[in-house]
Amino acid sequence: MFAILSGLCAAGASVFGKLSSTVESQDVLGWTLKACCIIFMIILNTLVWTFFVKALHSGSGGSVGATVVSSGTNYFTSALLGWVIFGETTSLFWWFGTSLIITGIILISIPDKKEKHQ
């Protein structure tokens, strides 16, 4: 659960980061909105690491499980929020690349047989 929350917060932080760059800052309202977006981005990034560390300490799935679940949730949610909020589209190549990244994380995280015996 903590790994999923970490991924969701990461996607939310990305949204607020992108929103902060799209807000017009020509008046007080614009500067206030931009500052709020940046503050929410910082808060969400702090929550990302808080939840990720809790996921690592929970013991269910270890670092591999926490990393894969958090990354997968982040990628999928980022794509969904990008489509809903910003009208972005993702191609089949994007989804293929995302699956390669997650597969790579899994492969890198699998311990050697030699390490298991030691």
Residue pairs with C-beta under 8 A, 6 or more apart in sequence:
1 55
2 51
2 52
2 54
2 55
2 58
2 66
3 51
3 52
3 55
3 61
3 65
3 66
3 67
3 69
3 70
3 73
4 69
4 70
4 73
5 47
5 51
6 47
6 48
6 49
6 51
6 52
6 55
6 66
6 70
6 73
6 74
7 69
7 70
7 71
7 72
7 73
7 74
7 77
8 73
8 74
8 77
9 44
9 45
9 47
9 48
9 51
10 44
10 45
10 48
10 70
10 73
10 74
10 78
11 73
11 74
11 77
11 78
11 81
12 40
12 44
12 81
13 40
13 41
13 44
13 45
13 48
14 78
14 81
15 78
15 81
15 85
16 37
16 38
16 40
16 41
16 44
17 37
17 38
17 41
18 86
19 37
20 34
20 37
20 38
20 41
23 30
23 33
23 34
23 37
24 30
25 31
25 34
52 66
52 70
55 65
55 66
55 69
55 70
56 62
56 63
56 66
58 66
61 69
63 109
64 105
64 106
64 109
64 110
67 105
67 109
68 102
68 105
68 106
68 109
71 101
71 102
71 105
72 102
75 98
75 101
75 102
76 98
79 88
79 90
79 94
79 98
82 88
82 90
83 89
83 90
